[in-house]
Amino acid sequence: MVEVAGFALVVDVVDAANMGLMLGYLGSAISLGSGVGPLLGGVVHHAGGYYAVFGMAFGVIGLDFLLRLAIVDQKTLRRWTPGESPTSPERQSLLGASSEEAPESAETKPRGSSAIFILLSQPRILIALWGVVFQGMVVAAFDTTLPLFVGRIFHWDSLGGGLIFLPMVIPALFEPFYGYISDRFGNRIVAFLSFLLLVVPLVLLRFVTRNLLEQKILLSVLLALIGFFVDLGTPALAVEIEDVLALKEQETPGIFGSKGAVGESFGLYSMAYATGILLGPMWAGFIVDKAGWGTMGWTLGLLGGVTAIPMCWIGDGWLNLAAEQTSTASSVGHSSLRTSSEA
């Protein structure tokens, strides 16, 4: 719920041109939370024991509660600044049609579960959601198996098992820049390359087998690359979902009601990530137990390569370009026929 509300707040105050950059900041916070959790847990457990970890967790929850009290949403802000327009033109397509423009539409168009079904009927959203599921699987797979692996191969305790997550966390600090890249070059190329290139470090994990300094450096570099490629695609997938939402609103104004479907769209995003978090430990734990660490790496790499293929159909993908060209050619043909008949 907190993640969905955060996404909705960002969309509510940011124009579409900078959406990738700002969602990069939000994605950076989410990725840092996922990565810093195991890191701090291992360090605190080593320094203070089992109960100290839960003390830290309760402290973070308390800080989170205080920060939520400091949030001022757009509805409250408009009451303080009544002279300003509630929604800029750039954000209008994301938030839905205003009540003044389509009062009847807001009453008759679907909301809630109906809006979710409309979103799930869009192939581009389904592709983006599968990408999010795979990202969650990769993160959870390493949360489950990495501390056990370094403990068995390198004989590290909880401190080393926590610090080994540091290479995966550092790339998340640059996620706003990845969002800028997505805004600059488009969702398709960024998402496609992130999943395709992720295959390489995942497959190379099989070469980490001995307790040597070179092997420890290799593992750290591979983990940094894995974290980089996972974080690189995060803003692109989030922006893709919002792009489809805006496109549907432009095609059929008021289809999601007067308030839009931002909450539903990012609810689907969070659901997909949670599904990956659920599947990742089962995938990784089963394969490591039956076939070993190296097999887990190359099977995840294979799944990443398969995931890269449908990314060609998001954003300005080849399928969409072909459809647009076919539609344009068809309209030109009909126009020519009408001109001939009139002549």
Secondary structure, DSSP 8 states (H G I E B T S, - for coil): -HHHHHHHHHHHHS-GGGHHHHHHHHHHHHHHHHHHHHHHHHHHHHHH-HHHHHHHHHHHHHHHHHHHHT---HHHHHHH-TTS-SS-HHHHHHH---TTT-HHHHHHS--THHHHHHHHT-HHHHHHHHHHHHHHHHHHHHHHHHHHHHHHHS---HHHHHHTTHHHHGGGGGHHHHHHHHHHH-HHHHHHHHHHHHHHHHHHGGG--SS-HHHHHHHHHHHHHHHHHHHHHHHHHHHHHHHHHHHHHHHSTTTT-TT-SHHHHHHHHHHHHHHHHHHHHHHHHHHHHHH-HHHHHHHHHHHHHHHHGGGGGSTT-HHHHHHHHHHHHHHHHHHHHHHHHH-
